[in-house]
Amino acid sequence: MFSIKQLEKRSSLPTTSTTSNRTVELNLNNEQLLAIDIDLFSSHSEYFQRLFHGPYLERNQTIISFHLPESIPIESFVYLNHFLMHQDEPIDLKQTDNLIHLCDKYLFDYLPYQLVLHLFKQFQNGQLADEINEFISKPNLSSTLIQTCFFYLLTNEMKTNQDLFVKLMVNYSNELKILIQSIIKHQSWFQS
């Protein structure tokens, strides 16, 4: 099972060398220019590493036409840029769904686990966010969230766990049902 420490380790941001202040402007959907740090994005995403340092025309351009999936608003990509530059700020959980899609599309490996960690902290406080439904479609993420939640319930003070479980049952029965259904659907983590 994933302990909190394991989840924190998995969700930690890659260490970046000092940025070179080399920027490029992305023309997002031909609607908005966004200056991004080449080295920052390259160090966080395999996609951007290849785009800026591979044998592609974009590596020498100062403005790159960049088309986001139709379902992702430009503001979400702008938020992703802000988040990468200000890594110590908490994640805006309203952006969870779009951040997960951006992570999938542009190969940000650690960021979904940071989102799981934030959801877990809400679980720890007896709250579950609406964003939990998005994780159900991601077997590794939902499995990680479930493992961490149950590891927490099994390894911490029993009175606290009983209170938390009762609170979840009363206030978040649908969300708890989704977690339990996920356990049944994603059984592979039982073997670890």
C-alpha positions in Angstrom: 0.0 0.0 0.0 1.0 3.6 -0.5 1.9 5.3 2.7 1.7 9.1 3.0 5.5 9.3 2.7 5.5 7.2 -0.4 2.8 9.4 -2.0 4.7 12.5 -1.0 7.9 11.1 -2.6 6.1 10.1 -5.8 4.4 13.5 -6.0 7.6 15.6 -5.5 8.5 17.8 -8.2 11.6 17.0 -10.2 14.6 19.0 -9.1 15.4 21.6 -11.7 18.7 23.1 -12.4 18.8 26.9 -12.5 16.8 28.1 -15.4 18.6 29.8 -18.2 15.9 32.4 -18.6 15.4 31.1 -22.2 11.8 31.7 -23.0 9.6 31.0 -25.9 6.1 32.3 -26.5 3.3 29.7 -27.1 0.5 31.0 -29.2 -2.3 29.1 -27.5 -5.1 28.2 -29.9 -4.1 31.4 -31.9 -5.8 33.4 -29.2 -3.3 34.2 -26.5 0.5 34.4 -26.3 2.1 32.9 -23.2 5.8 33.2 -22.4 7.1 30.0 -20.8 10.6 29.1 -19.6 12.1 26.4 -21.9 14.2 24.7 -19.3 11.4 24.7 -16.7 8.9 23.0 -19.0 11.6 20.7 -20.4 12.6 19.5 -16.9 9.0 18.7 -16.0 7.7 17.1 -19.2 9.1 14.6 -21.6 6.9 16.1 -24.3 8.4 19.6 -23.9 11.9 18.2 -23.5 11.5 16.6 -27.0 9.8 19.7 -28.4 12.5 22.1 -27.3 15.6 20.0 -27.6 14.7 17.4 -30.2 15.1 17.6 -34.0 12.0 19.7 -34.5 11.6 23.1 -36.1 10.1 24.5 -32.9 13.5 24.3 -31.1 14.6 27.4 -33.0 11.4 29.4 -33.0 10.6 32.2 -30.6 6.8 31.9 -31.1 5.3 28.4 -31.4 1.7 27.8 -32.5 0.3 25.5 -29.8 -3.2 24.0 -30.0 -4.8 22.7 -26.8 -7.4 20.0 -26.8 -10.9 21.5 -27.4 -12.0 20.4 -23.9 -9.2 22.3 -22.1 -9.6 26.1 -21.7 -6.6 28.3 -22.2 -6.8 29.4 -18.6 -5.9 25.9 -17.5 -2.7 25.9 -19.4 -1.9 29.4 -18.1 -2.5 28.0 -14.6 -0.2 25.1 -15.3 2.5 27.5 -16.2 1.9 29.5 -13.0 2.0 26.4 -10.9 5.3 25.3 -12.4 6.8 28.7 -11.6 5.3 28.8 -8.1 5.7 25.2 -6.9 5.3 26.1 -3.2 1.7 27.3 -3.7 -1.2 24.9 -3.1 -2.9 23.5 -6.1 -6.3 25.0 -7.1 -8.4 21.9 -6.9 -11.0 23.4 -9.3 -8.3 22.9 -12.0 -7.9 19.2 -11.1 -9.8 17.8 -14.1 -8.0 19.9 -16.7 -4.6 19.5 -15.0 -5.0 15.7 -15.2 -5.8 16.0 -18.9 -2.8 18.3 -19.5 -0.6 15.9 -17.6 -1.7 13.0 -19.8 -1.4 14.8 -23.0 2.0 16.5 -22.3 3.6 13.7 -20.1 3.9 15.4 -16.7 4.5 12.3 -14.6 4.5 13.5 -11.0 1.7 16.2 -11.1 -1.2 13.7 -10.9 0.3 12.3 -7.7 0.4 15.8 -6.3 -3.3 16.1 -7.0 -3.9 12.7 -5.3 -1.9 14.0 -2.3 -4.1 17.1 -2.0 -7.3 15.0 -2.3 -5.9 12.7 0.4 -5.3 15.7 2.7 -9.0 16.6 2.2 -9.9 13.0 3.0 -7.7 13.2 6.1 -9.7 16.3 7.2 -13.0 14.5 6.6 -13.7 16.1 3.3 -13.7 14.8 -0.2 -13.7 17.0 -3.3 -16.0 16.6 -6.3 -12.8 16.1 -8.3 -12.5 12.6 -6.9 -14.7 11.3 -9.8 -12.1 12.2 -12.3 -9.6 9.8 -10.6 -11.9 6.9 -11.0 -11.2 6.9 -14.8 -7.4 6.7 -14.0 -6.7 3.3 -12.5 -3.2 4.1 -11.2 -4.4 7.4 -9.5 -7.6 6.0 -8.0 -5.6 3.0 -6.8 -3.0 5.3 -5.2 -5.7 7.4 -3.6 -7.5 4.4 -2.2 -4.3 2.8 -1.0 -3.2 5.9 0.8 -6.7 6.5 2.4 -6.9 2.9 3.7 -3.3 2.8 4.8 -4.0 6.0 6.8 -7.2 4.4 8.3 -5.4 1.2 9.2 -2.2 2.7 10.7 -3.5 5.7 12.7 -5.3 6.0 16.0 -8.4 3.9 16.1 -10.7 6.5 17.7 -9.7 9.1 15.0 -10.3 6.5 12.3 -13.8 5.6 13.6 -14.8 9.2 13.8 -13.5 9.9 10.3 -15.2 6.8 8.9 -18.5 7.8 10.5 -18.1 11.3 9.2 -17.4 10.0 5.7 -20.4 7.6 5.9 -22.8 10.4 6.9 -21.5 13.3 4.8 -19.9 11.6 1.8 -21.6 8.3 1.3 -21.6 8.6 -2.5 -17.9 9.4 -2.6 -17.1 6.5 -0.2 -19.2 4.2 -2.4 -17.1 5.4 -5.4 -13.9 4.6 -3.5 -15.1 1.1 -2.5 -16.3 0.4 -6.1 -12.9 1.5 -7.3 -11.3 -1.1 -4.9 -13.4 -3.7 -6.6 -12.6 -2.5 -10.1 -8.9 -2.1 -9.6 -7.9 -5.1 -7.6 -4.3 -5.2 -8.8 -3.0 -3.1 -5.9 -4.1 -5.8 -3.4 -1.1 -7.9 -4.6 1.5 -5.2 -3.7 
